[in-house]
Amino acid sequence: MTKITPQPGLMDIALYQGGQSRLDGVSEVLKLSSNENPLGPGEKAKEAFARTVHELHRYPSTDHLSLRTAIAEVHGLDANRIICGVGSDEIIHFLCQCYAGPGDEVIHTEHGFAMYRISTLAAGATPVEVPECDRSVDVAAILAACTKRTKLVFIANPANPTGTILGAEDVARLAEGIPPQAILVLDGAYAEFVDGFDGGAALVETRENVVMTRTFSKLYGLGGLRVGWGYGPKAIIDVLNRIRGPFNLSETQLQTAEAAVRDRAFAEKCHDLNARMRDWLTAALRKLGIEVDQSYANFVLARFATPDEAEACDAHLKSEGIIVRRVTGYKIPEGLRITVGDESACRRVAHAIARFKGVEE
């Protein structure tokens, strides 16, 4: 009889489920389940990707200096305080591995990204779920949940799957109020979709207990390439680098991401398309009597009267070749998260939901 057993807590982890991408018997699926950029990557990123085919036999750089420099120049940051990873997920994992362990607690909110809990359990720490208020982060509830065992506090800002955002004053109050041994982690996967928003960079600059993370998967259309980064106090970034694999990013990832972040014209085009179609889709759904909070991301959360109605609408959309995301696992069983696509995609999903609701257009 085998005595091989995993570390405590690992069997409490449910496998992460990504957005569905296929429907049986449907050849042309409209996928609006994973918050992907409908335009894909820009031409400059594609060209950089293609050039790296000649370097596949070479090991990549271990310090990611060129990409870190590009990120720093574009966002006005210190390159020495940037760490790059396999998506922002890896930065989240590093933080838990380095700063949480058995006996420690890690706070996340009730509708928060599943990887916060997964990475916490993988580190042997205890996840602590804090309720939200009307699908928004509740600062008072988080501060009340903090203890002497709290080591990390994760919030996504803007949040997924709700699309809501926490204002700068509330974020600063949270950073000031958490215990002295804790780090506030601002997950900014959707930060680029908010006008004039720095994702928390200014707060990172003025404090020793705040780290922000970002990704190339959303605005830059590189979800399939898996590149993310974090920015924080030099002392924390130095610790994270101690467990980062020396070749965690390939040269293809590094060069493509650098080209993408430097292509500001394409980034602006993607931002503007998303803002325009997000407003259109929100208005169209509200006109159908569906509740939709103001979203600051590249998706909207459509909330139906009951979980059964949401399930029925999801089934109807699939019958028309459209995939959106059920968010029951995020404790919003009455919701469907719908990625903001291009104009044709947004019109198609709105028309399909109108037919489901029996509304003549």
C-alpha positions as CSV (number, residue, x, y, z in Angstrom):
1,M,0.0,0.0,0.0
2,T,1.5,3.3,-1.1
3,K,2.3,5.9,1.5
4,I,2.9,8.6,-1.1
5,T,0.7,11.7,-0.2
6,P,0.7,15.3,-1.3
7,Q,1.3,18.2,0.9
8,P,-1.5,19.2,3.2
9,G,-4.1,21.4,1.5
10,L,-3.3,20.4,-2.1
11,M,-6.3,18.0,-2.3
12,D,-8.5,21.0,-1.3
13,I,-7.7,22.6,-4.6
14,A,-10.3,22.3,-7.3
15,L,-8.8,22.4,-10.8
16,Y,-9.1,25.8,-12.4
17,Q,-11.6,25.8,-15.3
18,G,-10.9,28.1,-18.2
19,G,-13.6,29.5,-20.4
20,Q,-15.2,27.0,-22.7
21,S,-14.0,27.3,-26.3
22,R,-15.8,24.5,-28.2
23,L,-19.4,23.4,-28.9
24,D,-20.1,19.9,-30.2
25,G,-21.4,20.1,-33.8
26,V,-20.7,23.8,-34.2
27,S,-17.8,24.7,-36.5
28,E,-17.9,28.5,-36.2
29,V,-18.2,29.4,-32.5
30,L,-18.3,32.9,-31.2
31,K,-16.2,32.7,-28.0
32,L,-17.0,35.3,-25.5
33,S,-16.0,33.4,-22.4
34,S,-12.3,34.2,-21.7
35,N,-12.0,38.0,-22.0
36,E,-9.8,37.8,-25.0
37,N,-8.9,40.8,-27.3
38,P,-11.2,40.5,-30.4
39,L,-8.5,42.1,-32.5
40,G,-5.8,39.6,-31.4
41,P,-2.2,40.9,-31.2
42,G,-1.0,43.8,-33.2
43,E,1.1,43.6,-36.3
44,K,4.3,44.6,-34.6
45,A,3.9,41.9,-32.0
46,K,3.2,39.3,-34.7
47,E,6.4,40.4,-36.6
48,A,8.5,40.1,-33.4
49,F,7.0,36.6,-32.8
50,A,7.9,35.5,-36.3
51,R,11.5,36.7,-36.1
52,T,12.2,34.6,-33.1
53,V,11.8,31.4,-35.0
54,H,15.5,31.7,-36.0
55,E,16.5,31.8,-32.3
56,L,14.6,28.8,-30.9
57,H,17.9,26.9,-30.2
58,R,19.1,29.7,-28.0
59,Y,18.4,30.0,-24.3
60,P,16.6,33.3,-23.4
61,S,18.0,35.9,-21.1
62,T,17.6,35.3,-17.4
63,D,17.1,38.9,-16.3
64,H,14.4,39.9,-18.8
65,L,16.2,43.3,-18.9
66,S,14.9,44.4,-22.4
67,L,11.3,43.7,-21.6
68,R,11.5,45.2,-18.1
69,T,13.1,48.3,-19.6
70,A,10.3,48.6,-22.2
71,I,7.6,48.3,-19.5
72,A,9.4,50.8,-17.3
73,E,9.7,53.4,-20.1
74,V,6.1,53.0,-21.2
75,H,4.6,53.2,-17.7
76,G,7.2,55.5,-16.1
77,L,8.5,52.9,-13.6
78,D,11.8,51.7,-12.2
79,A,12.9,48.6,-14.2
80,N,14.8,47.3,-11.2
81,R,11.5,46.9,-9.4
82,I,9.8,44.9,-12.1
83,I,9.6,41.1,-12.3
84,C,8.3,39.2,-15.3
85,G,6.5,35.9,-15.2
86,V,4.4,33.3,-17.0
87,G,1.3,35.4,-16.9
88,S,0.5,37.4,-13.8
89,D,-0.6,34.1,-12.3
90,E,3.0,33.2,-11.8
91,I,3.7,36.4,-9.9
92,I,0.7,35.6,-7.7
93,H,2.1,32.1,-7.1
94,F,5.6,33.6,-6.3
95,L,4.1,35.9,-3.7
96,C,2.3,33.1,-1.9
97,Q,5.3,30.8,-2.0
98,C,7.6,33.5,-0.6
99,Y,5.4,35.2,2.0
100,A,2.8,32.7,3.1
101,G,3.0,29.2,4.6
102,P,1.5,26.9,7.3
103,G,-0.2,28.9,10.0
104,D,-0.5,32.0,7.8
105,E,-3.6,33.5,6.3
106,V,-4.2,35.0,2.9
107,I,-7.3,37.2,2.3
108,H,-9.3,37.4,-0.9
109,T,-12.8,38.6,-1.6
110,E,-15.8,36.4,-2.2
111,H,-15.9,36.9,-6.0
112,G,-12.1,37.1,-6.3
113,F,-10.0,35.3,-8.9
114,A,-9.7,31.6,-8.2
115,M,-5.9,31.6,-8.4
116,Y,-5.7,33.5,-5.1
117,R,-7.1,30.6,-3.2
118,I,-5.2,28.0,-5.3
119,S,-1.8,29.6,-4.8
120,T,-2.6,30.1,-1.1
121,L,-3.3,26.4,-0.6
122,A,-0.3,25.4,-2.7
123,A,1.9,27.3,-0.2
124,G,0.3,25.5,2.7
125,A,-1.4,28.7,4.0
126,T,-5.1,29.3,4.8
127,P,-7.3,31.3,2.4
128,V,-9.7,33.6,4.1
129,E,-12.7,34.7,2.1
130,V,-14.2,38.2,2.8
131,P,-17.7,39.2,1.6
132,E,-18.1,42.0,-0.9
133,C,-20.7,44.7,-0.9
134,D,-22.9,44.8,-4.1
135,R,-20.1,43.0,-6.0
136,S,-17.5,45.5,-5.0
137,V,-14.5,45.2,-2.6
138,D,-15.5,46.1,0.9
139,V,-12.5,47.7,2.6
140,A,-14.0,47.7,6.1
141,A,-14.7,43.9,5.8
142,I,-11.2,43.2,4.7
143,L,-9.6,45.2,7.5
144,A,-11.9,43.5,10.0
145,A,-10.8,40.1,8.7
146,C,-7.1,40.8,9.2
147,T,-5.2,39.2,12.0
148,K,-1.7,38.7,13.2
149,R,-1.5,35.7,10.8
150,T,-2.5,37.7,7.7
151,K,0.4,37.8,5.2
152,L,-1.2,38.7,1.9
153,V,-4.3,40.6,0.8
154,F,-5.4,40.1,-2.8
155,I,-7.8,42.3,-4.7
156,A,-8.4,42.5,-8.4
157,N,-8.9,46.1,-9.5
158,P,-10.9,46.2,-11.8
159,A,-12.4,43.0,-10.5
160,N,-13.2,39.8,-12.4
161,P,-15.9,38.7,-12.9
162,T,-17.8,41.8,-11.7
163,G,-16.0,44.5,-13.6
164,T,-16.2,46.9,-10.6
165,I,-13.4,49.1,-9.4
166,L,-12.2,50.3,-6.1
167,G,-11.3,54.0,-5.9
168,A,-7.8,55.3,-5.2
169,E,-8.8,56.7,-1.7
170,D,-10.2,53.3,-0.7
171,V,-7.1,51.4,-2.0
172,A,-4.9,53.8,0.0
173,R,-7.0,53.2,3.1
174,L,-6.6,49.5,2.7
175,A,-2.9,49.7,2.3
176,E,-2.6,51.9,5.4
177,G,-4.9,49.7,7.5
178,I,-3.6,46.2,6.9
179,P,-1.2,44.7,9.5
180,P,2.5,45.6,9.4
181,Q,3.5,42.0,8.3
182,A,1.0,41.9,5.4
183,I,1.4,42.8,1.7
184,L,-1.5,44.3,-0.4
185,V,-1.5,42.8,-3.9
186,L,-3.3,44.8,-6.5
187,D,-4.1,42.5,-9.4
188,G,-4.4,44.8,-12.4
189,A,-5.1,42.4,-15.3
190,Y,-7.7,44.8,-16.6
191,A,-6.1,48.1,-15.5
192,E,-5.4,49.2,-19.1
193,F,-9.1,49.4,-19.9
194,V,-9.6,52.2,-17.3
195,D,-9.0,55.7,-18.5
196,G,-6.1,57.4,-16.8
197,F,-5.6,54.5,-14.3
198,D,-2.1,53.5,-13.2
199,G,-3.1,50.2,-11.6
200,G,-1.7,51.3,-8.3
201,A,1.8,52.3,-9.4
202,A,1.8,55.6,-7.6
203,L,0.8,53.8,-4.4
204,V,3.6,51.2,-4.9
205,E,6.0,54.1,-5.2
206,T,5.1,55.5,-1.8
207,R,4.7,52.4,0.3
208,E,6.7,49.3,1.3
209,N,3.7,47.0,1.5
210,V,2.1,47.2,-1.9
211,V,2.7,45.1,-5.0
212,M,0.8,45.3,-8.3
213,T,0.6,42.8,-11.1
214,R,-0.3,43.2,-14.8
215,T,-0.7,41.0,-17.8
216,F,-0.2,40.9,-21.6
217,S,-3.1,38.6,-22.0
218,K,-6.0,41.1,-22.2
219,L,-5.3,44.5,-23.9
220,Y,-2.3,43.3,-25.8
221,G,-4.0,40.1,-27.2
222,L,-1.3,37.7,-26.0
223,G,-3.3,35.4,-23.8
224,G,-1.9,32.3,-25.6
225,L,1.7,33.4,-25.0
226,R,1.5,33.8,-21.2
227,V,3.4,36.8,-20.1
228,G,2.8,39.0,-17.1
229,W,4.7,41.2,-14.7
230,G,4.7,42.6,-11.2
231,Y,5.9,45.9,-9.7
232,G,6.7,46.4,-6.1
233,P,9.3,47.5,-3.5
234,K,12.8,46.4,-4.5
235,A,13.2,44.2,-1.4
236,I,10.0,42.2,-2.2
237,I,10.9,41.8,-5.9
238,D,14.4,40.6,-5.0
239,V,12.8,37.9,-2.8
240,L,10.4,36.8,-5.6
241,N,13.4,36.5,-8.0
242,R,15.0,34.0,-5.7
243,I,12.4,31.4,-6.6
244,R,11.8,32.4,-10.2
245,G,13.1,29.9,-12.7
246,P,16.0,31.4,-14.6
247,F,14.4,30.7,-18.0
248,N,10.8,31.0,-17.1
249,L,10.1,33.1,-20.2
250,S,11.2,32.2,-23.7
251,E,12.8,34.6,-26.1
252,T,9.7,34.4,-28.1
253,Q,7.6,35.6,-25.2
254,L,10.1,38.3,-24.2
255,Q,10.5,39.8,-27.7
256,T,6.8,39.6,-28.6
257,A,5.7,41.2,-25.3
258,E,8.3,44.0,-25.7
259,A,7.0,44.8,-29.2
260,A,3.4,44.7,-27.9
261,V,4.0,47.1,-25.0
262,R,5.9,49.6,-27.2
263,D,3.1,49.6,-29.8
264,R,1.1,52.3,-28.2
265,A,-1.0,53.1,-31.3
266,F,-2.4,49.5,-31.3
267,A,-3.0,49.5,-27.5
268,E,-5.0,52.8,-27.9
269,K,-7.0,51.3,-30.7
270,C,-7.9,48.2,-28.6
271,H,-8.7,50.4,-25.6
272,D,-11.0,52.6,-27.6
273,L,-12.8,49.7,-29.3
274,N,-13.5,48.1,-26.0
275,A,-14.7,51.3,-24.3
276,R,-17.2,52.0,-27.2
277,M,-18.5,48.4,-27.5
278,R,-18.7,47.9,-23.7
279,D,-20.9,51.0,-23.4
280,W,-23.1,49.7,-26.3
281,L,-23.4,46.2,-24.9
282,T,-24.2,47.5,-21.4
283,A,-27.0,49.7,-22.8
284,A,-28.4,47.0,-25.0
285,L,-28.6,44.5,-22.1
286,R,-30.2,47.0,-19.7
287,K,-32.8,47.8,-22.4
288,L,-33.7,44.1,-22.2
289,G,-34.3,44.4,-18.5
290,I,-31.0,42.7,-17.5
291,E,-29.0,44.2,-14.6
292,V,-25.5,45.2,-15.5
293,D,-23.1,47.0,-13.2
294,Q,-20.8,49.6,-14.8
295,S,-17.8,47.6,-16.0
296,Y,-14.2,48.9,-16.1
297,A,-12.8,45.8,-17.8
298,N,-13.3,44.1,-21.2
299,F,-16.4,42.2,-20.2
300,V,-19.8,42.9,-18.7
301,L,-21.6,40.8,-16.0
302,A,-25.2,40.3,-17.1
303,R,-27.3,39.4,-14.0
304,F,-30.6,37.7,-14.6
305,A,-33.6,37.4,-12.2
306,T,-32.7,33.9,-11.1
307,P,-29.9,31.3,-11.5
308,D,-32.4,29.2,-13.6
309,E,-32.9,32.0,-16.0
310,A,-29.1,32.5,-16.4
311,E,-28.7,28.8,-17.1
312,A,-31.5,28.8,-19.7
313,C,-30.0,31.9,-21.4
314,D,-26.6,30.2,-21.5
315,A,-28.1,27.1,-23.1
316,H,-29.9,29.3,-25.6
317,L,-26.7,31.2,-26.5
318,K,-24.9,27.9,-27.0
319,S,-27.7,26.7,-29.3
320,E,-26.8,29.7,-31.5
321,G,-23.1,29.0,-31.4
322,I,-22.2,31.6,-28.7
323,I,-20.2,30.8,-25.6
324,V,-20.2,33.1,-22.6
325,R,-19.0,32.3,-19.0
326,R,-21.2,31.0,-16.2
327,V,-19.9,32.4,-12.9
328,T,-21.6,30.1,-10.5
329,G,-18.1,29.1,-9.3
330,Y,-17.5,32.8,-8.4
331,K,-20.7,32.7,-6.3
332,I,-22.8,34.7,-8.8
333,P,-25.1,31.9,-10.0
334,E,-27.5,34.4,-11.6
335,G,-24.8,35.9,-13.8
336,L,-23.3,35.4,-17.2
337,R,-19.9,37.1,-17.9
338,I,-19.8,38.3,-21.5
339,T,-16.5,39.3,-23.1
340,V,-16.7,42.6,-25.1
341,G,-16.0,41.6,-28.6
342,D,-15.9,43.6,-31.8
343,E,-19.1,45.3,-33.1
344,S,-20.4,42.3,-34.9
345,A,-19.9,40.0,-31.9
346,C,-21.6,42.4,-29.5
347,R,-24.6,42.8,-31.8
348,R,-24.8,39.1,-32.3
349,V,-24.9,38.2,-28.6
350,A,-27.3,41.1,-27.8
351,H,-29.7,39.9,-30.6
352,A,-29.5,36.3,-29.3
353,I,-30.3,37.4,-25.7
354,A,-33.2,39.5,-27.1
355,R,-34.6,36.5,-28.8
356,F,-34.2,34.5,-25.5
357,K,-36.2,37.2,-23.7
358,G,-38.8,37.3,-26.4
359,V,-38.2,40.9,-27.2
360,E,-38.9,42.2,-30.8
361,E,-36.1,44.3,-32.1
